[in-house]
Amino acid sequence: MIVEGVTRVPGDKSITHRALLFGALARGTSHVGGALTSLDARSSARVLRQLGAAISPLQRERVVAIAGRGRLARPEGVLDCGNSGTTTRLLLGMLAGHRFRARLTGDASLRRRPMRRVTVPLEQMGAHISDMDGDRLPLTIRGGRLRGIAYEMPVSSAQIKSCLLLAGVTGKVPVALREPTGRSRDHTERLLRAFGYLVEETADGWIRFEPTGRIEPFDMQVPGDPSSAAFLVGAAVLADGGSLRIARVGVNPTRTGFLDVLGRMGAGVRVEDEEVVFGEPVADLVAGPAALAATEVRAEEIPGLIDEIPLLAVLASRARGTSVFRDVGELRVKESDRLGLIAENLRACGVVAEVRGDDLWVEGGGAAPAGRVRTAGDHRLAMAFAVLGTLPGARVRIDDMTCADVSFPRFPETLRAIRRKGR
């Protein structure tokens, strides 16, 4: 197969969530173009409407209007966050500074994901959490007068970091955080700086926030999601020929670690026409076929490419040699046991792969992949193995491609559109 043309990917999921949340905290109407219209983004919009914000429908190629009241309002009924861990954890931070009760739940997958990693520090700040089943949803939070916190995070996580920073915003208290390994995505910090909040990184690894700013109504264009773009880059790398340009993708350095890994593997992806939009760097990505070599992905790299590991593992299965992904145990508590399923599905397709402790080992080469893939409703797994299925002679059957709508609506159609048969 040959790739060709210019394409775009849906709006950045992380930035869309944050734009909706910040718009709800502004007093007045904000406008967001290019917002992701996926199920996760709609979960954020739905619960924010219950909390008093007026948000227009999320539709493709339509600007979203968000009329905020400056503060959230007491909700009627339970806040259903669907499948979205980002919605849940960031919303808990916002609610911590509001003096009312709110009950949160989600779908079966979200109810299996750990919440104590955010509820423990929120309780240290003065919020009250109850009704938890261990550390899972559903739960009830009652916010109130908060106190500042200096907190060393147990894992490097943008969701934990953003949750506590948003508690600092709504509670009007200082927050200091330190991540244990690597640097997780920093979209929240960039947005807070744009609204006049002091957010600085110290030489000893601390992020220090002071409630010096104010969230005002804003107009924003959301760039394309680099995690979504990664799957199209992967398809271009596995192609027989051609070149693919993915236009106006966010290239925030905390999100593009997968490009560094691909470069080590022999796939040089060009970054062209870069500019800065609302504090976020945006550029075109240009990718084409490459002969891949195995690599080692180090533990300190993982926070900057956590969502791209399924795609990188699939590409490693076509590389020369054996690749290892170090310290990826965090994948066990994503939308699925993503770590176990990556290895299981690679083996089902004829690849030698195994999990050793928290490390993933993938042996490259071999025959065209063939087998049935079990996604457990995980969008990243569905898209990664769909990319594997683009190889000549591949017979990869995926049990559920509809789950890709969580982050990339119409992904199968987009994947087909960039490919044509070689002459």
C-alpha positions in Angstrom: 0.0 0.0 0.0 1.1 3.6 -0.7 0.2 6.6 1.5 -0.5 10.0 -0.1 -2.0 13.4 0.4 -2.7 15.8 3.2 -5.0 14.9 6.1 -6.0 16.3 9.5 -6.8 14.6 12.8 -9.4 15.5 15.3 -8.8 18.2 17.9 -6.5 17.4 20.8 -8.4 15.5 23.4 -6.4 16.9 26.4 -6.8 20.5 25.2 -10.5 20.1 24.4 -11.2 18.8 27.9 -9.3 21.7 29.5 -10.9 24.3 27.2 -14.4 23.1 28.2 -13.4 23.1 31.9 -11.8 26.6 31.8 -14.7 28.0 29.8 -17.1 26.8 32.5 -15.0 28.7 35.1 -15.0 32.0 33.1 -17.8 34.5 33.6 -19.0 35.1 30.1 -18.9 33.3 26.7 -15.8 31.6 25.3 -15.5 30.1 21.8 -13.5 27.0 20.9 -12.8 26.0 17.3 -11.5 22.6 16.3 -12.7 20.9 19.5 -12.8 17.2 19.6 -16.3 15.8 19.3 -15.6 12.3 20.6 -17.4 10.5 23.4 -14.9 11.6 26.1 -15.2 15.3 25.1 -19.0 15.0 25.2 -18.8 13.5 28.7 -17.0 16.7 29.8 -19.6 18.9 28.1 -22.5 16.9 29.6 -21.3 17.1 33.2 -20.4 20.8 32.9 -23.9 21.5 31.7 -25.2 19.8 34.9 -22.9 22.2 36.8 -24.4 25.3 35.3 -22.4 26.0 32.1 -24.3 26.5 28.8 -22.4 24.6 26.1 -23.4 24.3 22.5 -23.5 20.9 20.9 -20.1 19.4 20.0 -20.3 19.0 16.2 -17.6 18.5 13.6 -16.4 21.8 12.1 -18.5 23.9 14.4 -17.3 26.4 16.9 -18.3 25.4 20.5 -19.7 28.3 22.6 -19.3 27.9 26.4 -21.2 30.3 28.6 -19.7 30.1 32.1 -20.9 31.7 35.4 -17.5 32.1 37.0 -18.2 29.3 39.4 -19.8 25.9 39.2 -23.4 25.4 40.4 -24.7 22.6 42.6 -25.7 19.7 40.2 -29.0 18.0 39.9 -28.4 14.3 39.9 -25.3 12.2 39.5 -22.5 13.3 37.2 -21.8 10.5 34.8 -18.3 10.9 33.3 -18.8 8.0 30.8 -15.4 6.4 29.9 -13.3 9.6 30.6 -10.7 9.4 33.3 -9.6 13.0 32.4 -13.1 14.3 32.9 -13.4 12.6 36.3 -10.0 13.5 37.8 -9.8 17.1 36.5 -13.5 17.7 37.6 -12.7 16.4 41.1 -10.0 19.1 41.4 -12.5 21.8 40.3 -15.2 20.6 42.6 -12.8 20.6 45.6 -13.0 24.3 45.8 -16.9 24.5 45.7 -18.9 24.2 48.8 -21.5 21.7 47.8 -21.8 17.9 47.3 -21.5 16.2 44.0 -21.6 12.5 43.2 -19.6 11.1 40.3 -19.8 7.8 38.4 -18.9 6.4 35.0 -19.1 3.3 32.8 -17.9 -0.1 33.8 -14.4 0.6 32.5 -14.0 3.9 34.3 -15.4 2.4 37.6 -12.4 0.0 37.5 -9.8 2.8 37.3 -8.0 4.0 40.5 -9.1 7.4 42.0 -7.2 7.4 45.3 -4.2 8.9 43.6 -6.3 12.1 43.3 -8.7 11.8 46.3 -5.9 11.4 48.8 -4.2 14.8 48.1 -7.6 16.5 47.7 -8.5 15.3 51.2 -5.2 16.7 52.4 -6.2 20.0 50.9 -9.5 19.9 52.8 -12.1 18.3 50.5 -14.3 15.5 51.8 -14.6 12.3 49.8 -17.0 9.5 50.7 -18.9 6.5 49.4 -15.9 5.0 47.6 -15.6 1.3 46.9 -11.9 1.0 47.7 -10.4 3.6 45.5 -13.0 3.4 42.7 -16.1 5.3 41.5 -18.8 6.1 42.3 -17.8 8.6 44.9 -19.2 11.8 46.5 -17.1 14.9 47.0 -17.9 17.9 49.2 -15.6 20.8 48.6 -15.0 23.8 50.8 -12.3 26.0 52.2 -9.0 24.5 51.0 -5.5 24.9 52.2 -2.3 24.8 50.1 -0.3 21.7 49.5 3.2 20.6 48.7 2.9 17.1 47.2 5.3 14.6 45.8 3.2 12.6 43.3 3.4 8.8 43.4 3.4 8.6 39.6 4.1 11.1 36.8 0.6 11.9 35.6 -0.9 15.0 33.9 -4.3 14.0 35.3 -3.1 14.1 39.0 -1.1 17.3 38.3 -4.0 19.0 36.6 -6.5 17.9 39.3 -4.5 19.5 42.0 -3.7 22.7 40.0 -7.4 23.2 39.3 -8.1 22.7 43.0 -5.6 25.5 43.6 -7.6 27.7 41.1 -11.0 27.2 42.5 -9.8 27.1 46.1 -7.5 30.1 45.6 -4.6 28.4 47.3 -0.9 27.7 46.4 0.1 24.3 45.1 3.6 22.7 44.8 4.0 19.4 43.0 6.9 17.2 42.0 6.7 14.2 39.6 8.9 11.2 40.3 10.1 10.3 36.7 10.0 12.3 33.5 7.6 15.1 32.7 4.0 14.6 32.0 2.0 16.7 29.5 1.8 20.4 30.5 -1.3 21.7 28.8 -2.8 22.9 32.1 0.3 24.8 33.1 0.4 26.6 29.7 -3.3 27.6 30.0 -2.9 28.8 33.5 0.0 31.0 32.5 -2.1 32.4 29.7 -4.6 33.6 32.3 -2.0 35.3 34.5 -1.4 32.5 37.0 2.1 32.0 38.3 3.3 28.6 37.3 7.0 28.0 37.5 9.3 25.0 37.5 12.2 25.0 39.9 15.7 23.6 39.4 14.9 20.8 41.9 11.9 19.5 40.0 9.0 21.2 41.7 6.1 22.9 39.9 4.9 25.9 41.9 1.5 27.5 41.4 0.2 30.7 42.9 -3.4 31.9 42.5 -2.4 35.2 40.9 -4.6 35.1 37.8 -8.2 35.0 36.7 -9.9 32.9 34.0 -11.7 35.3 31.6 -13.7 34.4 28.5 -11.5 33.4 25.6 -11.4 32.3 21.9 -9.2 29.3 21.1 -8.5 27.0 18.1 -7.6 23.5 19.3 -4.8 21.9 17.4 -4.9 18.3 16.0 -4.2 15.7 18.6 -0.6 14.3 18.4 -1.7 11.0 20.0 -4.3 10.6 17.1 -1.7 11.7 14.6 0.7 9.0 15.8 -1.6 6.2 14.3 -1.5 7.8 10.9 2.2 8.3 11.2 2.5 4.6 12.0 0.5 3.7 8.9 2.8 5.8 6.8 5.9 4.2 8.3 4.6 0.7 7.4 3.6 1.7 3.9 5.4 0.5 0.8 5.8 4.0 -0.6 4.5 7.6 -0.7 4.4 10.5 1.8 1.7 11.7 4.1 1.3 15.2 5.5 -0.8 15.6 8.7 -1.7 19.3 9.0 -1.8 21.5 12.1 -0.9 19.0 14.8 0.0 20.0 18.4 3.7 19.5 18.9 4.0 20.3 22.6 7.3 18.7 23.6 5.6 16.9 26.5 3.4 15.1 23.8 5.9 14.2 21.1 8.1 11.7 22.7 6.9 9.1 20.2 8.7 11.1 17.5 12.0 10.7 19.3 11.4 6.9 19.6 10.5 6.6 15.9 13.6 8.5 15.0 15.8 6.0 16.9 14.0 3.2 15.1 14.8 4.7 11.8 11.6 6.6 10.9 12.4 10.2 10.4 9.2 12.3 10.7 9.6 15.9 9.6 8.1 18.7 11.6 7.3 21.7 9.3 5.7 25.1 9.4 5.7 25.4 13.2 3.9 28.3 15.0 2.6 29.0 18.5 -1.2 29.2 19.1 -2.5 30.1 22.5 0.7 29.0 24.1 0.8 25.6 22.2 3.3 24.9 19.4 1.5 23.6 16.2 3.0 22.2 13.0 2.6 19.8 10.1 4.0 16.3 10.4 5.3 14.6 7.3 5.9 10.8 7.4 6.7 8.0 5.0 8.0 4.4 4.8 11.0 3.3 6.8 12.9 0.2 7.6 12.7 -0.1 11.4 15.2 -1.2 14.0 14.5 -2.3 17.6 15.0 0.2 20.4 14.8 0.5 24.2 12.2 3.0 25.6 13.5 4.2 28.9 11.4 4.7 32.1 11.9 8.4 32.1 10.5 8.7 28.6 7.2 7.0 29.4 5.2 10.0 30.8 5.8 11.8 27.4 4.4 8.9 25.3 2.2 6.9 27.5 -0.8 6.9 25.0 1.4 6.0 22.1 2.9 2.8 23.5 0.3 0.5 21.8 1.2 2.0 18.5 5.0 1.9 19.2 4.6 -1.8 20.3 2.9 -2.6 17.0 5.7 -0.9 15.1 8.3 -2.7 17.2 6.7 -6.0 16.0 7.9 -5.1 12.4 11.3 -3.9 13.5 14.7 -5.7 13.2 15.5 -7.1 16.7 13.8 -7.0 20.1 12.5 -3.9 21.6 11.8 -3.3 25.3 9.5 -0.7 26.9 10.7 -0.1 30.5 8.4 0.6 33.5 5.1 0.7 31.7 3.0 -0.8 34.6 0.8 2.3 34.5 -0.8 0.8 31.4 -2.5 -1.7 33.6 -4.9 1.0 34.9 -5.9 2.7 31.6 -9.2 2.0 29.8 -8.2 -1.7 30.0 -5.3 -3.7 31.3 -3.6 -2.1 28.3 -0.2 -3.7 29.1 -1.4 -7.3 29.2 -3.6 -6.8 26.2 -0.8 -5.4 24.0 1.2 -8.5 24.6 -1.8 -10.9 24.3 -2.9 -9.4 21.0 0.6 -9.3 19.5 0.9 -13.0 20.3 -2.5 -13.7 18.8 -1.2 -12.1 15.6 1.9 -14.3 15.6 4.4 -11.9 17.3 6.7 -13.0 20.1 5.8 -10.6 23.0 5.7 -10.8 26.8 5.4 -8.8 29.9 8.2 -9.2 32.4 7.3 -7.4 35.6 6.5 -3.8 34.4 8.5 -4.2 31.2 7.1 -5.1 27.8 9.3 -7.0 25.3 8.5 -7.3 21.6 10.4 -9.3 19.1 10.3 -7.9 15.5 10.1 -9.5 12.1 8.3 -12.6 11.0 5.3 -13.4 8.7 2.4 -11.1 7.9 0.3 -10.7 11.0 -2.9 -12.7 11.3 -5.2 -13.2 14.3 -8.1 -11.9 16.3 -7.6 -8.8 18.5 -9.5 -8.3 21.8 -9.8 -4.6 22.6 -11.8 -4.7 25.8 -13.3 -1.4 24.5 -9.9 0.3 24.5 -9.6 2.9 21.7 -5.8 2.9 21.6 -5.6 -0.8 21.1 -8.2 -0.8 18.3 -6.4 1.9 16.4 -2.9 0.4 16.9 -3.9 -3.0 15.6 -5.9 -1.5 12.7 -2.5 0.0 11.7 -0.9 -3.4 11.9 -3.7 -4.7 9.7 -2.6 -2.3 6.8 0.5 -4.5 6.1 0.4 -6.5 2.9 -1.0 -10.0 3.5 -2.2 -9.1 7.0 -5.4 -10.7 8.3 -6.0 -8.8 11.6 -9.6 -9.0 12.9 -10.5 -6.5 15.6 -13.5 -7.3 17.8 -14.6 -3.7 18.3 -13.5 -0.7 16.1 -16.4 1.5 17.3 -14.4 2.2 20.6 -12.0 4.3 18.5 -14.8 7.0 18.6 -13.6 7.8 22.2 -10.7 9.8 20.7 -10.8 9.6 16.9 -14.3 9.6 15.3 -14.3 8.0 11.8 -10.8 6.6 12.3 -11.3 3.6 9.9 -12.5 5.9 7.2 -9.5 8.2 7.7 -7.1 5.3 7.6 -8.6 4.1 4.3 -8.6 7.6 2.8 -4.8 8.0 3.1 -4.0 4.7 1.4 -4.1 3.5 -2.2 -2.8 0.3 -3.9 0.6 0.5 -5.4 1.0 0.2 -9.1 
